[in-house]
Amino acid sequence: MSTKERRFDARVNVRVPLRFRTLNNPESTEQFAESENLSQQGIYFETVVPLKVGTPVEVSLCLPPELLGKTSGDVRCVARVVHVQPSSLMAGKVGVGLHIEQYEAKASVGERSTS
């Protein structure tokens, strides 16, 4: 892992359902997974979908109130796969680490989207 890819934000161990699709393949379909942990700049999850380091992906998830404060919030991210490793817990799955490059929070009444 290069210095540019090292984690600077604390990760929170939280399981959140998420949807993702690769952006470099126009025929890719949306896949479902669950986060293992999250930070402001990253997501880690396990999947059976073969992803390669460097692959751009779009991820949608709903952050729970524990992370946002009072309410939950829908977020769409554009991220890049920074590491892939075989899962020690589930045969056939791989652990995928994403670096979030851009995100958009769905605005509540009176709020603006952030990116």
C-alpha positions in Angstrom: 0.0 0.0 0.0 1.5 3.3 -1.0 1.7 6.4 1.2 -1.1 8.0 -0.8 -3.4 5.0 0.0 -2.7 4.7 3.7 -5.6 5.2 6.1 -5.7 8.5 7.9 -9.3 8.3 9.2 -10.5 6.0 11.9 -12.6 3.1 10.7 -15.9 2.3 12.4 -16.9 -1.4 12.5 -20.5 -1.2 11.3 -22.5 -3.5 9.0 -24.5 -1.5 6.5 -26.2 -2.9 3.4 -24.8 -1.4 0.2 -25.2 -1.6 -3.5 -22.3 -1.3 -5.9 -21.5 -1.5 -9.6 -18.3 -1.1 -11.6 -18.0 2.0 -13.7 -15.6 0.7 -16.3 -18.0 -1.9 -17.7 -21.2 -0.5 -19.2 -22.9 -3.9 -18.9 -22.2 -4.3 -15.2 -25.2 -4.9 -13.0 -25.8 -3.6 -9.5 -24.5 -6.0 -6.8 -25.4 -6.2 -3.1 -23.1 -6.5 -0.1 -22.7 -5.4 3.5 -19.9 -3.2 4.8 -17.5 -4.6 7.4 -16.3 -1.1 8.3 -16.4 2.5 7.1 -14.5 5.7 7.4 -14.8 9.1 5.8 -12.5 8.0 3.0 -13.1 4.3 2.8 -15.3 1.3 2.8 -14.4 -2.4 3.4 -16.8 -5.2 2.4 -16.8 -8.8 1.3 -18.2 -10.0 -2.1 -18.1 -12.9 -4.5 -17.8 -10.4 -7.4 -14.2 -10.5 -8.8 -12.9 -6.9 -8.5 -9.4 -5.7 -9.4 -7.2 -3.1 -7.8 -7.8 0.2 -9.6 -11.4 -0.6 -10.7 -13.7 2.4 -10.3 -17.0 1.6 -8.6 -20.2 3.4 -7.6 -21.5 2.6 -4.2 -24.9 3.5 -2.6 -25.6 3.0 1.1 -27.6 4.5 3.9 -25.4 5.6 6.8 -26.9 4.9 10.2 -27.7 7.5 12.9 -24.7 6.3 14.9 -22.4 7.8 12.2 -24.4 10.9 11.2 -25.9 12.0 14.5 -29.7 12.3 14.7 -30.9 10.7 11.5 -29.7 8.2 8.9 -28.7 9.4 5.4 -28.4 8.0 1.9 -25.0 8.4 0.3 -23.7 7.7 -3.2 -20.0 7.4 -3.6 -17.6 7.0 -6.5 -14.6 5.0 -5.2 -11.6 3.1 -6.4 -10.6 -0.5 -5.4 -7.3 -0.2 -3.4 -7.0 -3.8 -2.2 -8.5 -7.2 -2.6 -7.8 -10.1 -0.4 -9.3 -13.6 0.0 -11.8 -13.8 2.9 -10.7 -16.0 5.8 -14.3 -16.4 6.9 -16.2 -17.3 3.7 -14.9 -19.5 0.9 -15.2 -17.9 -2.5 -15.6 -14.3 -1.1 -12.9 -11.6 -1.2 -12.5 -8.6 1.0 -12.5 -5.4 -0.9 -11.1 -2.1 0.3 -12.3 1.1 -1.4 -10.9 4.6 -1.3 -13.8 7.1 -1.7 -12.9 9.7 -4.3 -16.3 11.6 -4.4 -19.5 11.4 -2.6 -23.0 12.9 -2.7 -25.3 12.9 0.3 -29.0 12.9 -0.4 -30.2 16.2 1.1 -32.9 16.3 3.7 -35.4 19.2 3.7 -33.4 22.4 4.1 -30.0 20.8 3.4 -27.8 20.7 0.4 -25.9 17.8 -1.2 -22.2 17.5 -0.4 -19.4 16.3 -2.7 
